Amino acid sequence: MKIVVFIIRIVFFCKYKTKKRISFFYLFISYQKVVHILDLLFLFLLI
């Protein structure tokens, strides 16, 4: 639950700080990077 609240805070912060399109685009890129890193970690754990 804490993680969800943290993400929501980041989203609202980005909305107020920058334009919506830029913030959502940035969040989407950062989210993809995190997912990619997690996938790599799982691969290393499997090996």
For each residue, the residues with C-beta under 8 A, 3 or more apart:
1: 4 5
2: 5 6
3: 6 7
4: 1 7 8
5: 1 2 8 9
6: 2 3 9 10
7: 3 4 10 11
8: 4 5 11 12
9: 5 6 12 13
10: 6 7 13 14 27
11: 7 8 14 15 23 27
12: 8 9 15 16
13: 9 10 16 17
14: 10 11 17 18 23 24 26 27
15: 11 12 18 20 23
16: 12 13
17: 13 14 23
18: 14 15 22 23 26
19: 22 23
20: 15 23 24
21: 24 25
22: 18 19 25 26
23: 11 14 15 17 18 19 20 26 27
24: 14 20 21 27 28
25: 21 22 28 29
26: 14 18 22 23 29 30
27: 10 11 14 23 24 30 31
28: 24 25 31 32
29: 25 26 32 33
30: 26 27 33 34
31: 27 28 34 35
32: 28 29 35 36
33: 29 30 36 37
34: 30 31 37 38
35: 31 32 38 39
36: 32 33 39 40
37: 33 34 40 41
38: 34 35 41 42
39: 35 36 42 43
40: 36 37 43 44
41: 37 38 44 45
42: 38 39 45 46
43: 39 40 46 47
44: 40 41 47
45: 41 42
46: 42 43
47: 43 44
